Amino acid sequence: QVQLVESGGGLVQPGGSLRLSCAASGLTFRSYAMSWYRQAPGKERELVAGVTSAGGGTNYGDSVKGRFTISRDNAKNTAYLQMNNLKPEDTAVYYCKASLRSPSMNYWGKGTLVTVSL
């Protein structure tokens, strides 16, 4: 079955960096667009960043533009989220999502917690 496993979360000080990874299995990874979402306590899940199946196109939420970079390695079936200049408001559970347009299919990982604090 399809599995998306996030890793790389943890506690980091403001201004620090983390790189999240999302390892995929059970699907044809290169056919899926990949994206990262996050959900902070008491808030709705929001899109952080997305990358097209071939990696040629990316998009970002306004709050992370210029600080976060999404990428993917189709040979390793893995998507990444490089997070720089982290702020306390970036604290959230980060989820990766694999999306296929036709037929419409979406898969989610279980999330990894990122805490930005002194």
Contacts in CASP RR format, 6 or more apart in sequence:
PFRMAT RR
TARGET T0000
AUTHOR 0000-0000-0000
METHOD contacts of the structure
MODEL  1
QVQLVESGGGLVQPGGSLRLSCAASGLTFRSYAMSWYRQAPGKERELVAG
VTSAGGGTNYGDSVKGRFTISRDNAKNTAYLQMNNLKPEDTAVYYCKASL
RSPSMNYWGKGTLVTVSL
1 26 0 8 1.000
2 24 0 8 1.000
2 25 0 8 1.000
2 26 0 8 1.000
2 27 0 8 1.000
2 98 0 8 1.000
2 107 0 8 1.000
3 24 0 8 1.000
3 25 0 8 1.000
3 26 0 8 1.000
3 109 0 8 1.000
4 22 0 8 1.000
4 23 0 8 1.000
4 24 0 8 1.000
4 96 0 8 1.000
4 97 0 8 1.000
4 98 0 8 1.000
4 107 0 8 1.000
4 108 0 8 1.000
4 109 0 8 1.000
4 110 0 8 1.000
5 22 0 8 1.000
5 23 0 8 1.000
5 24 0 8 1.000
5 25 0 8 1.000
5 109 0 8 1.000
5 110 0 8 1.000
6 20 0 8 1.000
6 21 0 8 1.000
6 22 0 8 1.000
6 94 0 8 1.000
6 95 0 8 1.000
6 96 0 8 1.000
6 109 0 8 1.000
6 110 0 8 1.000
6 111 0 8 1.000
6 112 0 8 1.000
7 20 0 8 1.000
7 21 0 8 1.000
7 22 0 8 1.000
7 23 0 8 1.000
7 112 0 8 1.000
8 18 0 8 1.000
8 19 0 8 1.000
8 20 0 8 1.000
8 21 0 8 1.000
8 112 0 8 1.000
9 18 0 8 1.000
9 20 0 8 1.000
9 94 0 8 1.000
9 112 0 8 1.000
9 113 0 8 1.000
9 114 0 8 1.000
10 18 0 8 1.000
10 112 0 8 1.000
10 113 0 8 1.000
10 114 0 8 1.000
10 115 0 8 1.000
11 115 0 8 1.000
11 116 0 8 1.000
11 117 0 8 1.000
12 18 0 8 1.000
12 86 0 8 1.000
12 114 0 8 1.000
12 115 0 8 1.000
12 116 0 8 1.000
13 116 0 8 1.000
13 117 0 8 1.000
13 118 0 8 1.000
14 86 0 8 1.000
14 87 0 8 1.000
14 88 0 8 1.000
14 116 0 8 1.000
14 117 0 8 1.000
14 118 0 8 1.000
15 84 0 8 1.000
15 85 0 8 1.000
15 86 0 8 1.000
15 87 0 8 1.000
15 116 0 8 1.000
16 84 0 8 1.000
16 85 0 8 1.000
16 86 0 8 1.000
16 116 0 8 1.000
17 82 0 8 1.000
17 83 0 8 1.000
17 84 0 8 1.000
17 85 0 8 1.000
17 86 0 8 1.000
18 83 0 8 1.000
18 86 0 8 1.000
18 114 0 8 1.000
19 80 0 8 1.000
19 81 0 8 1.000
19 82 0 8 1.000
19 83 0 8 1.000
20 36 0 8 1.000
20 80 0 8 1.000
20 81 0 8 1.000
20 83 0 8 1.000
20 94 0 8 1.000
20 96 0 8 1.000
20 112 0 8 1.000
20 114 0 8 1.000
21 78 0 8 1.000
21 79 0 8 1.000
21 80 0 8 1.000
22 34 0 8 1.000
22 36 0 8 1.000
22 78 0 8 1.000
22 79 0 8 1.000
22 80 0 8 1.000
22 81 0 8 1.000
22 96 0 8 1.000
22 109 0 8 1.000
23 76 0 8 1.000
23 77 0 8 1.000
23 78 0 8 1.000
24 32 0 8 1.000
24 34 0 8 1.000
24 77 0 8 1.000
24 78 0 8 1.000
24 79 0 8 1.000
24 98 0 8 1.000
25 77 0 8 1.000
27 98 0 8 1.000
27 107 0 8 1.000
29 74 0 8 1.000
29 77 0 8 1.000
29 98 0 8 1.000
30 53 0 8 1.000
30 54 0 8 1.000
30 74 0 8 1.000
31 53 0 8 1.000
31 100 0 8 1.000
32 53 0 8 1.000
32 98 0 8 1.000
32 99 0 8 1.000
32 100 0 8 1.000
32 107 0 8 1.000
33 50 0 8 1.000
33 51 0 8 1.000
33 52 0 8 1.000
33 53 0 8 1.000
33 98 0 8 1.000
33 99 0 8 1.000
33 100 0 8 1.000
33 101 0 8 1.000
34 50 0 8 1.000
34 51 0 8 1.000
34 53 0 8 1.000
34 70 0 8 1.000
34 72 0 8 1.000
34 79 0 8 1.000
34 96 0 8 1.000
34 97 0 8 1.000
34 98 0 8 1.000
34 99 0 8 1.000
35 47 0 8 1.000
35 48 0 8 1.000
35 49 0 8 1.000
35 50 0 8 1.000
35 51 0 8 1.000
35 70 0 8 1.000
35 96 0 8 1.000
35 97 0 8 1.000
35 99 0 8 1.000
36 47 0 8 1.000
36 48 0 8 1.000
36 49 0 8 1.000
36 50 0 8 1.000
36 70 0 8 1.000
36 79 0 8 1.000
36 81 0 8 1.000
36 94 0 8 1.000
36 95 0 8 1.000
36 96 0 8 1.000
36 97 0 8 1.000
37 45 0 8 1.000
37 46 0 8 1.000
37 47 0 8 1.000
37 48 0 8 1.000
37 94 0 8 1.000
37 95 0 8 1.000
37 96 0 8 1.000
37 97 0 8 1.000
38 45 0 8 1.000
38 46 0 8 1.000
38 48 0 8 1.000
38 90 0 8 1.000
38 92 0 8 1.000
38 93 0 8 1.000
38 94 0 8 1.000
38 95 0 8 1.000
38 114 0 8 1.000
39 45 0 8 1.000
39 46 0 8 1.000
39 92 0 8 1.000
39 93 0 8 1.000
39 95 0 8 1.000
40 89 0 8 1.000
40 91 0 8 1.000
40 92 0 8 1.000
40 93 0 8 1.000
43 92 0 8 1.000
45 95 0 8 1.000
46 61 0 8 1.000
47 61 0 8 1.000
48 60 0 8 1.000
48 61 0 8 1.000
48 64 0 8 1.000
48 68 0 8 1.000
48 70 0 8 1.000
48 81 0 8 1.000
48 94 0 8 1.000
49 58 0 8 1.000
49 59 0 8 1.000
49 60 0 8 1.000
49 61 0 8 1.000
49 64 0 8 1.000
49 68 0 8 1.000
49 69 0 8 1.000
49 70 0 8 1.000
49 81 0 8 1.000
50 58 0 8 1.000
50 59 0 8 1.000
50 60 0 8 1.000
50 70 0 8 1.000
51 57 0 8 1.000
51 58 0 8 1.000
51 70 0 8 1.000
51 71 0 8 1.000
51 72 0 8 1.000
51 79 0 8 1.000
52 58 0 8 1.000
54 74 0 8 1.000
55 71 0 8 1.000
55 72 0 8 1.000
55 74 0 8 1.000
58 70 0 8 1.000
60 66 0 8 1.000
60 68 0 8 1.000
60 70 0 8 1.000
63 89 0 8 1.000
64 83 0 8 1.000
64 90 0 8 1.000
67 83 0 8 1.000
67 84 0 8 1.000
67 85 0 8 1.000
67 86 0 8 1.000
68 81 0 8 1.000
68 82 0 8 1.000
68 83 0 8 1.000
68 84 0 8 1.000
69 81 0 8 1.000
69 82 0 8 1.000
69 84 0 8 1.000
70 79 0 8 1.000
70 80 0 8 1.000
70 81 0 8 1.000
70 82 0 8 1.000
71 79 0 8 1.000
71 80 0 8 1.000
71 82 0 8 1.000
72 78 0 8 1.000
72 79 0 8 1.000
72 80 0 8 1.000
73 79 0 8 1.000
73 80 0 8 1.000
79 96 0 8 1.000
81 94 0 8 1.000
81 96 0 8 1.000
83 90 0 8 1.000
83 114 0 8 1.000
86 114 0 8 1.000
86 116 0 8 1.000
87 116 0 8 1.000
88 116 0 8 1.000
88 117 0 8 1.000
89 116 0 8 1.000
90 114 0 8 1.000
90 116 0 8 1.000
91 114 0 8 1.000
91 115 0 8 1.000
91 116 0 8 1.000
91 117 0 8 1.000
92 113 0 8 1.000
92 114 0 8 1.000
93 111 0 8 1.000
93 112 0 8 1.000
93 113 0 8 1.000
93 114 0 8 1.000
94 111 0 8 1.000
94 112 0 8 1.000
94 113 0 8 1.000
94 114 0 8 1.000
95 108 0 8 1.000
95 109 0 8 1.000
95 110 0 8 1.000
95 111 0 8 1.000
96 108 0 8 1.000
96 109 0 8 1.000
96 111 0 8 1.000
97 106 0 8 1.000
97 107 0 8 1.000
97 108 0 8 1.000
97 109 0 8 1.000
98 106 0 8 1.000
98 107 0 8 1.000
99 105 0 8 1.000
99 106 0 8 1.000
100 106 0 8 1.000
END
